[in-house]
């Protein structure tokens, strides 16, 4: 199992619990790492033998620039579900979301990291309705 990552994906969105956060565009930085069996690509050097990065960037863009969320946990979990549903070879995903300007006048950057395995998602989340449709439309 290999780990593929795409770090520093940056889009602007309006997310947070306060009214100001919901209407003030802010940079949201996202790192995504996913585990998939892509060893065939080692020898073949064929893009079809690995998981394409570009759909991952599009997923992050759609979630971050889409509907306002109260928490970065909600953003990260939606991205995780969509990444898992993007390619059946992906067995788990870790998504980190941060808001670097949120505490710019203090020392630190708030954020969250969510890790979701395909097994947990399919056995626990999907039966409760947390599918790709939930992640992309709610």
trRosetta pair geometry for C-beta under 8 A, 3 or more apart (Angstrom, degrees):
i j d omega theta_ij theta_ji phi_ij phi_ji
1 35 5.0 26 167 178 115 106
1 36 7.0 159 -154 82 77 10
1 37 5.7 -59 -101 -76 60 71
1 91 6.5 -60 -134 36 129 142
2 35 7.0 167 82 -149 34 61
2 36 6.4 -30 62 69 82 61
2 37 7.1 115 13 -119 84 26
2 38 5.2 -75 44 44 131 94
2 39 6.7 156 -29 -63 118 68
3 33 5.5 6 -175 -179 105 107
3 34 7.3 161 -149 81 59 29
3 35 5.4 -31 -94 -93 69 73
4 33 7.1 165 83 -153 41 58
4 34 5.6 -19 61 62 90 81
4 35 7.9 164 17 -92 72 24
4 36 6.4 -18 6 30 116 107
4 38 7.0 39 -45 15 125 150
4 50 7.1 128 -86 -178 147 107
4 51 5.8 -174 44 58 160 110
4 53 7.4 -137 160 -82 122 89
5 31 6.9 1 -172 -179 109 91
5 32 6.7 169 -150 92 62 51
5 33 4.0 -19 -98 -101 98 83
5 34 7.6 158 -86 15 51 57
6 9 6.0 40 133 -47 102 115
6 31 7.4 176 91 -154 51 51
6 32 5.1 0 56 58 92 97
6 33 7.9 -178 23 -77 55 46
6 53 5.2 139 -81 -151 131 107
6 56 5.3 140 26 106 152 138
6 57 6.6 -116 164 -64 152 82
7 31 4.3 5 -123 -123 74 98
7 32 7.8 -160 -77 32 44 51
8 29 6.2 -33 -138 -160 46 106
8 31 6.8 33 -28 -85 41 83
9 29 7.2 136 69 -161 48 53
9 30 4.5 -36 68 69 102 93
9 31 7.3 162 16 -82 87 32
9 32 6.9 7 5 0 135 103
9 56 7.8 -130 -69 128 156 92
9 57 5.8 -164 -127 -123 128 75
9 60 4.7 44 129 110 146 165
9 61 7.8 -105 171 -53 117 72
10 27 5.8 -11 -164 -163 106 104
10 28 7.2 159 -147 77 56 47
10 29 5.2 -17 -96 -103 85 73
10 30 7.5 176 -77 20 38 72
11 27 7.7 151 85 -147 24 59
11 28 5.9 -20 69 58 72 96
11 30 7.8 -5 19 6 93 115
11 60 6.7 161 0 133 127 92
11 61 5.3 147 -77 -119 153 63
11 64 4.2 123 75 97 123 138
11 65 5.4 -86 160 -48 133 96
12 25 4.7 27 170 180 117 111
12 26 6.7 157 -150 73 76 20
12 27 5.9 -47 -96 -90 71 48
12 28 7.1 137 -122 10 21 84
12 64 7.6 122 69 142 17 110
12 65 7.0 52 74 -99 58 88
13 25 7.1 155 82 -143 7 71
13 26 7.0 -40 68 61 55 70
13 28 5.0 -8 30 -7 109 134
13 64 4.3 -133 -38 170 135 70
13 65 5.5 -130 -87 -88 91 35
13 66 7.6 -12 -126 38 121 44
13 68 7.4 161 168 -106 95 63
13 75 7.9 137 89 -111 161 136
14 21 6.9 140 -174 148 67 55
14 22 5.4 62 154 -176 106 34
14 23 6.0 38 -155 -90 138 13
14 24 6.6 138 -125 60 93 35
14 25 5.7 -61 -68 -90 87 51
14 26 7.1 108 -103 16 45 83
14 68 5.0 -43 97 -102 89 110
15 21 6.5 -43 102 154 31 107
15 22 7.5 32 -117 -102 15 54
15 26 7.5 -105 41 55 73 111
15 28 6.7 48 28 -80 127 136
15 64 7.8 -85 -20 -148 133 62
15 68 5.7 -180 -94 -154 57 67
15 69 4.8 5 -136 57 111 78
15 70 7.4 -116 -171 -47 78 2
15 71 7.8 -57 169 65 109 9
15 72 6.9 107 127 -80 135 62
15 75 6.2 10 -144 -54 167 129
15 99 7.6 -138 77 -85 102 131
16 20 7.6 -37 89 83 138 69
16 21 2.5 -49 64 141 138 153
16 22 6.2 -126 61 -50 81 60
16 26 7.8 47 -28 27 125 144
16 70 6.9 -4 147 -157 17 41
16 99 7.5 78 -76 -113 109 169
16 102 7.5 164 -99 -115 133 118
17 21 6.6 48 42 46 41 143
17 70 5.1 52 -90 -164 67 90
17 71 7.3 32 -58 -69 94 67
18 21 4.6 97 58 5 83 101
18 22 7.0 -148 95 -7 45 87
19 22 5.7 -58 -150 35 33 113
19 23 6.6 1 162 4 67 111
20 23 6.6 -82 -152 49 26 90
20 24 5.4 5 167 -7 71 124
21 24 6.2 -61 -118 45 24 99
21 26 7.1 -38 -147 -2 74 139
21 102 7.8 23 -111 -117 117 100
22 68 5.1 63 -144 -174 85 153
26 99 5.9 31 133 -155 132 102
26 101 5.2 -140 -150 56 105 124
26 102 7.0 66 -178 -64 154 76
27 99 7.4 144 85 -146 62 55
27 100 6.0 -19 84 41 115 102
27 101 6.1 106 36 -10 92 112
28 64 4.7 -165 73 -145 138 121
28 72 7.9 176 -142 -119 110 100
28 75 7.1 -111 -168 -175 145 163
28 97 6.3 -12 -176 -164 101 97
28 98 7.5 155 -159 76 55 40
28 99 6.1 -25 -106 -93 68 73
29 97 7.4 150 80 -155 49 46
29 98 5.0 -19 62 62 98 92
29 99 7.8 179 20 -79 79 25
29 100 6.2 44 -2 -24 125 109
29 111 7.9 -50 69 -102 91 137
30 60 4.9 -170 75 -145 153 129
30 64 6.8 -128 -27 -61 133 133
30 75 7.9 -122 -92 143 120 118
30 76 7.9 176 -129 -100 103 75
30 79 6.7 -159 -157 -122 142 170
30 95 6.6 -19 -164 -167 101 91
30 96 6.9 156 -153 83 49 56
30 97 5.3 -10 -102 -102 82 72
30 98 7.9 180 -76 22 40 66
31 95 7.3 159 83 -155 55 43
31 96 4.3 4 52 53 101 106
32 56 5.5 -163 88 -179 153 125
32 60 6.8 -129 -32 -65 132 124
32 79 6.8 -121 -94 153 119 124
32 83 6.2 -177 -163 -93 131 152
32 93 6.7 -18 -165 -168 90 105
32 94 7.4 156 -155 83 43 54
32 95 5.4 -4 -106 -106 76 76
32 96 7.9 -153 -68 27 39 67
33 93 7.1 157 85 -156 48 55
33 94 4.7 -4 59 56 97 100
34 51 6.6 -70 89 89 131 161
34 56 7.6 -143 -6 -103 132 136
34 83 5.8 -149 -80 160 135 127
34 90 4.8 -31 174 -139 129 112
34 92 6.9 178 -151 92 62 46
34 93 4.4 -17 -103 -104 89 82
34 94 7.6 -170 -77 22 45 62
35 90 7.1 107 70 -157 48 62
35 91 5.1 -56 97 61 97 96
35 92 4.7 17 37 52 114 87
35 93 7.5 -144 16 -70 71 42
36 50 7.7 116 95 -159 130 60
36 51 5.0 95 36 -26 166 131
36 87 6.8 0 -113 108 148 124
36 89 4.3 65 -161 129 112 97
36 90 4.8 -47 -79 -92 110 50
36 91 6.3 159 -96 3 48 81
37 89 5.8 -120 49 -165 73 101
37 91 7.4 62 -19 -24 84 122
38 41 4.9 -7 161 11 94 120
38 49 6.3 119 -164 141 79 71
38 50 4.3 61 -163 -117 137 69
38 51 6.3 -105 -74 -7 136 80
38 89 6.7 91 -67 149 80 145
39 42 5.4 -23 -170 -1 58 119
40 43 6.8 -69 -170 44 43 93
40 44 5.5 10 153 4 80 125
40 46 7.7 -38 128 50 98 105
40 49 4.1 -122 99 -161 104 124
41 44 5.8 -70 -121 57 34 96
41 45 6.7 85 -175 -92 67 20
41 46 6.3 -124 -119 55 73 61
41 47 7.8 49 -125 -106 119 16
41 49 3.8 169 -71 103 76 107
41 50 4.1 20 -60 -51 160 99
44 49 4.9 106 64 -9 136 158
46 49 4.6 83 73 -1 94 108
46 50 7.9 165 91 0 57 84
47 50 6.4 -75 -157 44 40 96
47 52 6.7 46 176 -89 102 91
51 56 7.9 69 140 -42 106 119
51 86 7.6 87 -163 109 111 112
51 87 4.8 179 -125 67 105 168
51 89 6.1 -149 -68 75 106 118
51 90 6.1 76 -105 -65 154 97
52 55 5.6 75 94 7 106 99
52 56 7.6 -176 108 -7 62 90
52 87 7.7 156 29 -65 76 139
53 56 5.4 -62 -164 35 48 117
53 57 6.5 46 146 -21 78 101
54 57 5.6 -49 -150 32 39 111
54 58 6.5 38 152 -18 67 104
55 58 5.4 -54 -147 38 38 115
55 59 6.3 46 152 -25 68 100
55 86 5.3 154 124 -156 133 131
55 87 7.9 133 72 -38 143 104
56 59 5.6 -48 -150 30 32 114
56 60 6.6 31 152 -16 63 103
56 83 6.1 39 -120 -115 90 101
56 86 7.0 175 -76 81 67 176
57 60 5.8 -55 -151 37 33 110
57 61 6.3 35 151 -21 66 107
58 61 5.5 -52 -146 36 32 115
58 62 6.3 31 157 -19 65 106
59 62 6.0 -58 -149 36 27 108
59 63 6.4 17 158 -11 64 110
59 79 6.0 116 136 -141 108 74
59 82 4.5 168 -150 119 125 131
59 83 6.1 165 100 -68 167 71
59 86 6.7 -80 -56 -66 142 135
60 63 6.1 -63 -147 41 28 104
60 64 5.8 16 164 -10 68 116
60 79 5.9 36 -97 -126 67 125
61 64 6.2 -63 -136 44 23 102
61 65 5.7 -6 175 8 64 118
62 65 6.7 -64 -127 51 17 91
62 66 5.5 29 164 -40 58 123
62 82 8.0 -164 70 -159 122 171
62 136 7.0 -3 133 -136 135 89
63 66 5.7 -57 -137 27 20 119
63 75 5.9 125 147 -154 115 76
63 78 5.1 161 -131 104 130 121
63 79 5.2 -127 36 -71 166 83
63 82 7.0 -157 -51 13 125 149
63 135 7.6 -39 -97 167 117 91
63 136 7.9 -90 -79 -109 83 57
64 75 6.6 55 -92 -153 66 125
67 138 7.6 -111 62 133 161 29
69 72 7.7 125 101 -83 124 24
69 74 4.1 -162 -168 89 133 129
69 75 5.3 -175 52 -54 153 81
69 78 7.9 -148 -76 -1 149 136
70 74 6.5 79 51 4 70 143
71 74 4.8 107 66 -2 85 96
71 75 7.4 -145 106 1 55 83
71 112 7.8 34 162 -12 95 153
72 75 5.2 -47 -153 36 47 116
72 76 6.0 45 151 -20 73 105
72 97 4.5 -170 -172 97 106 120
72 98 7.4 40 -146 -93 155 24
72 99 6.6 -132 -76 -23 129 107
72 110 7.3 171 -5 131 147 96
72 111 6.0 -119 144 -145 164 48
72 112 4.7 157 103 15 111 112
73 76 5.8 -56 -143 40 29 109
73 77 6.2 26 159 -18 65 109
73 112 5.2 -65 -77 126 67 173
73 114 6.7 116 -146 -66 66 123
74 77 6.1 -54 -141 37 27 107
74 78 6.5 26 160 -17 61 108
75 78 6.2 -65 -155 36 26 107
75 79 6.4 22 154 -16 65 109
75 97 5.1 119 96 -124 122 172
76 79 5.8 -57 -149 38 31 111
76 80 6.2 35 154 -23 66 106
76 95 4.4 166 -157 103 85 115
76 96 7.2 5 -118 -115 126 13
76 97 4.6 -135 -67 -3 97 120
76 112 5.5 -123 -9 94 152 108
76 113 7.2 -174 -153 -143 154 19
76 114 4.0 140 133 8 121 124
77 80 5.5 -51 -147 34 33 115
77 81 6.5 34 156 -19 65 103
77 95 7.8 -166 -63 59 24 136
77 114 5.4 -125 -74 -170 64 169
77 116 7.3 98 -136 -48 69 140
77 130 7.9 -58 158 -162 115 130
77 135 7.7 -138 122 -114 72 102
78 81 5.9 -52 -148 35 32 109
78 82 6.4 26 156 -13 65 109
78 135 4.2 148 -151 -154 75 87
78 136 7.6 144 -173 -63 108 40
79 82 5.9 -62 -149 42 30 108
79 83 6.2 31 155 -21 67 107
79 95 4.7 140 91 -135 120 158
79 97 7.5 145 14 -61 144 118
79 135 7.8 179 -40 -172 18 125
80 83 5.8 -55 -146 35 28 110
80 84 6.5 27 157 -16 63 106
80 93 5.0 169 -143 91 77 121
80 94 7.9 4 -108 -116 110 14
80 95 4.9 -125 -64 -1 87 129
80 114 5.4 -101 -38 108 144 118
80 115 7.7 162 -125 -145 140 14
80 116 4.3 100 162 23 135 131
80 121 7.9 -158 135 -86 101 129
81 84 5.9 -56 -151 37 30 110
81 85 6.3 18 156 -10 65 111
81 116 7.1 -30 -67 102 58 165
81 121 6.6 158 -115 -141 74 129
81 125 7.1 -138 -104 142 112 151
81 130 6.2 -124 -105 158 144 92
81 131 7.3 139 178 164 127 16
81 132 6.2 -175 143 -91 98 51
81 134 7.2 -43 136 76 164 98
81 135 4.1 -168 83 -66 127 145
82 85 5.8 -60 -142 44 32 106
82 86 6.3 51 152 -44 64 100
82 132 5.9 98 -106 -135 61 85
82 135 4.9 -156 -50 122 90 143
82 136 6.3 102 -93 -62 120 94
83 86 5.5 -42 -152 10 32 122
83 90 6.4 -134 145 164 82 165
83 93 4.5 120 95 -118 133 162
83 95 7.2 170 2 -65 144 117
84 90 5.6 -147 -124 103 47 121
84 92 7.9 -10 -97 -126 105 24
84 93 5.7 -124 -58 -2 83 127
84 116 6.5 -81 -44 107 137 114
84 118 5.6 165 -153 -96 117 76
84 121 5.5 85 132 36 170 174
85 131 7.5 83 -84 180 145 66
85 132 3.8 -131 104 -73 176 123
85 135 7.7 176 14 37 137 141
86 90 6.8 44 65 5 88 145
87 90 4.9 94 77 -14 91 103
90 93 6.3 20 171 -57 123 102
90 118 6.8 144 108 -63 69 118
91 117 6.6 -12 153 -155 72 82
91 118 5.1 -87 -151 4 44 121
91 119 8.0 16 -170 -19 83 86
92 115 6.7 18 173 -178 113 89
92 116 6.7 -179 -153 94 73 41
92 117 4.1 -32 -99 -107 103 66
92 118 6.4 -107 -68 -11 54 74
93 115 7.2 -178 93 -146 44 53
93 116 5.8 -8 58 59 86 85
94 113 6.3 6 -178 -176 98 101
94 114 7.2 172 -151 87 52 44
94 115 4.5 -14 -102 -100 85 85
95 113 7.1 168 86 -151 42 55
95 114 5.2 -9 58 58 92 92
95 115 7.9 174 20 -80 61 40
96 111 6.1 44 178 154 86 129
96 112 7.1 -170 -144 94 56 40
96 113 4.4 -19 -96 -98 85 85
96 114 8.0 174 -79 19 40 61
97 111 5.6 -173 95 -154 48 92
97 112 5.8 -1 54 53 89 81
98 109 5.1 35 -176 148 127 114
98 110 6.7 159 -148 93 74 42
98 111 3.1 -43 -94 -80 77 133
99 102 4.0 58 113 -27 114 121
99 109 7.2 178 72 -171 46 81
99 110 5.7 -10 51 72 96 92
99 111 6.6 170 10 -79 63 76
100 104 7.2 60 142 -79 66 90
100 109 4.9 -23 -113 -128 61 121
101 104 4.9 -16 -153 -42 54 122
102 109 7.4 104 45 -149 97 56
102 110 5.2 -55 79 33 142 114
103 106 4.3 -54 176 54 99 106
103 107 7.6 -42 136 58 117 19
103 108 5.3 -9 95 77 145 83
103 109 6.7 -162 49 -100 105 31
103 110 6.0 107 -10 -18 118 96
116 120 6.2 -128 -161 77 69 118
116 121 5.4 69 165 -61 112 107
116 125 7.6 9 -155 -24 127 151
117 120 4.7 89 59 11 88 100
117 121 6.7 -155 90 -6 44 88
118 121 5.6 -59 -145 40 30 113
118 122 5.9 21 162 -13 68 111
119 122 6.2 -61 -142 41 23 102
119 123 6.0 0 167 0 63 118
120 123 6.3 -68 -134 49 23 96
120 124 5.3 -25 -176 25 66 121
120 125 6.9 59 134 -12 73 102
121 124 7.1 -65 -110 54 10 81
121 125 4.7 -37 -148 38 53 127
121 126 6.3 68 150 -31 68 93
121 130 7.4 -114 -154 102 78 111
122 125 7.5 3 -32 50 14 86
122 126 5.3 0 -139 4 39 135
123 126 7.6 58 -4 35 12 101
123 127 7.4 -12 172 -6 31 116
124 127 7.0 -78 -164 35 15 103
124 128 7.1 -5 155 -2 55 116
125 128 6.0 -77 -160 44 34 105
125 130 3.8 -71 177 69 96 126
126 129 7.7 94 -174 -35 32 8
126 130 6.4 -92 -77 66 32 70
126 131 5.7 65 -130 -82 77 81
129 134 5.8 113 144 -68 78 139
130 134 5.3 -102 -135 69 38 154
130 135 7.3 64 -175 -52 71 89
131 134 5.1 111 48 5 61 98
131 135 7.2 -122 103 -2 38 91
132 135 5.6 -56 -147 38 35 113
132 136 6.1 16 162 -7 69 113
133 136 6.4 -69 -142 45 25 97
133 137 5.8 -15 175 12 65 123
134 137 6.9 -82 -132 49 16 87
134 138 5.4 -22 -166 11 62 126
135 138 7.6 -30 -79 38 9 90
